């Protein structure tokens, strides 16, 4: 982080199902407090350049942390870029879902952390969200 006041806050993308049955995205600002979550598994995934996953919902609530390569999600609002270092909270377990794509010329490498407590919820009641939740 840079000098005080010049750094951007750490942000996580939350993908969730709105009341309209569509997947939406909101930014959640991460603060300095650690949040402990129990996970059932940790997976390292490698997606080749050009890989495309058609419309699907998340298999369960989980974090995805992008280590290398770039990706992209598509939700109701449009396309969301996922550069290396980005973090997603997958919470769209019903509805139309989202698409995924590897957009870089190199493989996209990510770590998937699956929550033990599937009732765990983060956002939209989180006061630190930076975008308003959609329906």
N, C-alpha and C positions, 0 to 999 in steps of 0.2 A: 504494500500500500504506500501511496505517496504521502506528501506532507499533509498535515491536518487540514481538512476542508477541501482538499483537492482530489480525494479518492472517491470512486463510485462505491456505493454499497454493494455487498454480495447479494445476488438475487437468484432465486430458484423459480423455475417455471412450474406451475401447478396445472396439470391437465385434468379436467373434471367434467362430469356430465351435468348440464343445466336442466332446469325444469322443462325445457323444450325438447329434451332427448338428444341434443347435440353436444359434442365435446367442445369445450372452450378452454382458453388459457388465461391465466393471471400470473403476475409477478408477485412473489413473496420475498420481502426483504429479510435477509438472515441477520440476526444480531449477534453480539459477542457471547451470549449465553449458549452453552452446549445443550443440545437436545438429545437425550439418550433414547434410542429405539431398539427394541430387541428384533433381530432378524432371524429368519429361518434358514436362509441360504444366501450365499454370495456367488454370483456367476460373473465370469469374464466372457464377454461376447465380442466376436469379430465379425463385422459385416463388410463384404467386398464393395469396391466402388460400383455405383449404379444400383445397388440393391434397393428394391422397392417392396414395401409391405402395404398391401391394399387395406381398405377400411377395416379396422378391428378395434375392439376395446382392450383395455389393460387386463391381463390375466389375474392380477391381484394388486393391492396397493404396494407400491415399491418406489424406491429412489433409483434413478439411473444417472450415473456420473460419466460424462464423456471424457475420455483420456486423450484420444488421438483421432484425427480425421474429423470431418464435419458431417452433420446430419441435418435433417429437416423434418418437422412434423407439419401436417395439415389438419386444421380444426375448423370450426364454423367461421372464425374470423379470418382465416386464410393461412398462409404459410408462416412457420416459426423456425428461424435458423437456430441450430444447435452447434456452436463452435466447440473446440476442445476446451475443457474446463467447465463447461456448462453443466447444470444439474437440473433434473426434472423430478417432479413428484407425480407419479401416475396414479390418478384417482378417477378415471373414467371407465367404470366397470360395467356400465350399461349404455344403451343407446346406440347411435351410429358409430361412435368411435373416432379414430384418427388414422391417418396414413403416416408411414415413416419412409425415409429415403436417405441413402448415403450420398452426399453431394460432393465430397472431396475425391481427388484422384487417387488417394491412398485409402487403405482400409479404415473403417471407423471402429475404434476399440472403446468399449464401455464396460462399466461395472454395474451390475444389477443387484440391489439390496432389497430383498423381499421381507416385508414386515411380518413379525409373528402375530401381532394384534391387528387383524383385518378390520376392526371397527375404528381403529386409529384414524383421526381426521386432522388435517392441517388446512387452514384457510377456510372458507371465505370469511369466517368470523374472526380470523387473525387480524388484529388492528394494524399490523405492519404490511398488509397487502398494498401494493403500489398501483394496482389497477382494480377497477370495480368488477366484481364478479358479474358474469352475464346471467341471463335467466336460467 
